[in-house]
Amino acid sequence: MNIYSFHHKLYNSIHHIKEIQIVEKWKESWSRYGWNPIVLGMDDIVKDELYYNFLNVVKKFPTTNTVLYELICWLRWFCWSRVDDDLFACGDYDVINYGFTPEMVGNEPTLQQEFYFVPDCVVHSKETIFKFVNIIENKVLDNIDKYGYNYIVDGNRIIYHISDMSLTEKLIHYKEFPIKKYLKEGIFREIYTLSTGLQSLYPREQPDLNAEWVWTEDVFQNLKDSEKKHCKSKIKKYWKSGNILHYSNAANHYFADIFKDELPKDFVKTPLDRKINKCDILEYIEKEIIGV
């Protein structure tokens, strides 16, 4: 089965080189587990009337991010909607595979099991990706409050933000996402994103599946020593067994904080100061700490 990602050069010099390293790591990891990884870009999009209609809509979406970055995020879905595959996977190029095979998906569109967060990998059919793109183009702009976020600034001014991530999250929440099948086994979702993730790693009460807090570095640092040890052992176990699907950009500093006592000092600076390529951190944790 093909898995598609999308890359467009947004950064210059060393930052772009690092992005390319991540793309190559992505290709290698998915190939290893039986997938055919394909990276598309802006040159692969046919600039026809359908494209410009879609572009003119998503350009109007409010965002707190860089406009070009957000546009690329939207346009990748349009690009993927035009591939000639009856069934295919798609996702970010920093979703590194540690054991997820096409056989685990089956023969129908599938979402990873999630609670109020964006899946790492989506398996679409032509029908479901068309429905998703249609929602983006025809439903979102008039429903920013429903599918996006709003923030209070300066006490009373409201600013809005919508992204493909927030849309996916809200569609899942409202049970409006075109894909209805959820993959519940075979993947261990890394702990930083889910409201339930951290609690599942150490023995406490059953988590509230409706909770909306997410992992922060402080959460781990405030655990008891015995809980930290248990958390680390769980991560190592899942990583070795191939049940951690990815080590993403956002997870970079979380794993660095969890294993900071075992990492070189340059790897454990604050996230803004950390200049180490996340591929380098990944490789170090894999080989020196996890032992893969």
VENNOR-V83747 format. One record per helix or strand. SS is the DSSP state (helix for helix, strand for strand). FROM is the first residue (numbers start at 1). TO is the last residue. If there is no record, write none. Layout:
SS,FROM,TO  SS,FROM,TO
This chain:
strand,2,6  helix,13,32  strand,36,40  helix,42,44  helix,49,58  helix,67,80  strand,87,91  helix,102,104  strand,110,112  strand,121,125  helix,126,138  helix,141,147  strand,149,153  strand,157,161  helix,164,173  strand,182,183  strand,188,188  helix,197,201  helix,217,221  helix,225,241  strand,244,244  helix,252,258  helix,260,262  helix,265,267  helix,278,290
